[in-house]
Structure formats: structure tokens, C-alpha cells
Amino acid sequence: MTYTFLDHTGDAGLEVHAESLPQLFSEALRGMTDTITHVEAVQSRIEHRLELDAEALDLLLRDFLDEAL
């Protein structure tokens, strides 16, 4: 696991570590999924291509997770 759950006054908090930007997005998605269900039980069955644009990387990550949700 390259993410850690954080105590947060909102819905959830994650700290994600990755060696690359694609891995960061992947692990953030995995962490978000883990807050909703048992991530080990999730299987990839459908592939979707997303084209997103944002002014900053943090906003792009937020939009990516929003689309995935």
C-alpha cells in the first residue's frame, strides 16, 4: 500500500506516495476505492478513457477522482 489513511474532519483523508505521476493517480484512485469498499474485491472489467484538463496538478487529480467516482 502506498497510501495512508489520515484522521480528517471531512469525509476522508489520504496521503499518497508514488515514484511517478501515473502511479500517483493510480494509487490515489486505489486509496479512494479502499475508503468505499474492500479494494481487494474490486476487479477491472471495463476500461474508460478520460480526457481532463485543469490549471494545476492538484485540480487535475481532484477532477480525475471525481470522474472515477
C-alpha positions as CSV (number, residue, x, y, z in Angstrom):
1,M,0.0,0.0,0.0
2,T,1.5,3.4,-1.0
3,Y,-1.3,5.4,0.6
4,T,-2.1,6.0,4.3
5,F,-5.4,7.0,5.8
6,L,-5.3,10.2,7.7
7,D,-7.5,11.5,10.5
8,H,-9.6,14.2,8.8
9,T,-12.7,16.2,9.9
10,G,-14.2,15.8,6.4
11,D,-15.2,12.5,4.7
12,A,-11.7,11.0,4.4
13,G,-8.0,11.9,4.2
14,L,-5.3,10.1,2.3
15,E,-1.6,10.6,2.0
16,V,-0.3,9.1,-1.3
17,H,3.3,8.3,-2.2
18,A,4.4,7.4,-5.7
19,E,7.5,7.4,-7.9
20,S,5.7,8.8,-11.0
21,L,2.7,10.9,-11.8
22,P,0.7,8.0,-13.4
23,Q,1.4,5.9,-10.3
24,L,0.3,8.8,-8.0
25,F,-3.0,8.9,-9.9
26,S,-3.4,5.1,-9.7
27,E,-2.6,4.9,-6.0
28,A,-4.9,7.8,-5.2
29,L,-7.7,6.0,-7.0
30,R,-6.9,2.8,-5.2
31,G,-7.0,4.7,-1.9
32,M,-10.3,6.3,-2.7
33,T,-11.7,2.9,-3.6
34,D,-10.4,1.5,-0.4
35,T,-12.4,4.0,1.6
36,I,-15.6,2.8,-0.1
37,T,-15.1,-1.0,-0.3
38,H,-12.6,-3.7,0.2
39,V,-10.1,-2.8,-2.6
40,E,-9.0,-6.4,-3.0
41,A,-12.6,-7.4,-4.0
42,V,-12.6,-4.9,-6.9
43,Q,-11.9,-6.3,-10.4
44,S,-11.2,-4.3,-13.5
45,R,-13.9,-5.2,-16.1
46,I,-14.4,-2.0,-18.0
47,E,-11.8,0.4,-19.3
48,H,-12.7,4.1,-19.7
49,R,-10.6,6.7,-21.4
50,L,-10.7,10.1,-19.7
51,E,-9.6,13.4,-21.2
52,L,-9.3,16.0,-18.5
53,D,-7.8,19.4,-18.4
54,A,-7.0,21.5,-15.3
55,E,-4.9,24.6,-14.4
56,A,-2.9,22.7,-11.8
57,L,-2.0,19.1,-11.0
58,D,-3.9,19.0,-7.7
59,L,-7.0,20.2,-9.6
60,L,-6.4,17.5,-12.2
61,L,-6.2,14.8,-9.6
62,R,-9.4,16.1,-8.0
63,D,-11.2,16.0,-11.3
64,F,-9.8,12.5,-12.1
65,L,-11.0,11.1,-8.8
66,D,-14.4,12.9,-9.2
67,E,-14.8,11.3,-12.7
68,A,-13.8,7.8,-11.3
69,L,-16.3,8.1,-8.5
